Amino acid sequence: MKSSLAALLVFGGWTLVSLSLYQSMPLPTSFLYFLIGVNIIFAFFSIFIQSNLIKLYKSNVYKEPMTFIDSFFKYMAIYMSGLNHYVQSVLSGLPFLVNKVLGIVFLTYLLFVNFLLMGIFFE
């Protein structure tokens, strides 16, 4: 019960945040816009502290939630850094230099997609 309530609360919170762009961007696209925006921040920090962010994600998501707050942080972590976690998990097995170069390429790609969305809707 508390897990589904936490998921509903996270979804409702992100819906309210996404409604702030309702005048210029339709609602499903604003979800994507904020998802990519938050993952840009995580991708930037993953260039410097990749292993710490992977551990942070795993400690929030894979740990069995005991309280409502644990469930809430679990779903926040899934929504906010899920995309970045899976990409960084794949990159962590590569050699250091290749890892960092591909991390910068991933960050550049996310920035490009975010600016592409802005160019479409904020003309």
Steps between C-alpha positions, in 0.01 A plus 500: 500500500770749597699413188212576264416816694861617472502431125175694463642790702816513287295488180268771631793719601665470161165569334472826694857593406427415135183708502718808546585471129141435391464832312787423264535121506240220514494288815655171383787687335567706811550174694768406249651848513544487880616138490778587256580821689556318828699226327725769351596601853568140599696438177719802573578382853553145370804622310671575832339269762351218294538218753345708780190578295460135405522405869250773590250369244543139614465591867171678430349257251617150587474529877174367640296807607409495868313829526294726280798734456715209375234418240473866404877531445498173305255632244668841490832331421344285230341800333782749546808294424387168353610577146837630610555206736463238229726686258765559766481136611591393148775763474654405835631175353701682232855631530531836677565722198232337284261519795548874545486579127177304457364664816562841339338375177194387699482838674526676165227279357266580791570871459429475127168322558400751768582797277316329214187480716544865597540597134179323405278639774655833598502669159 
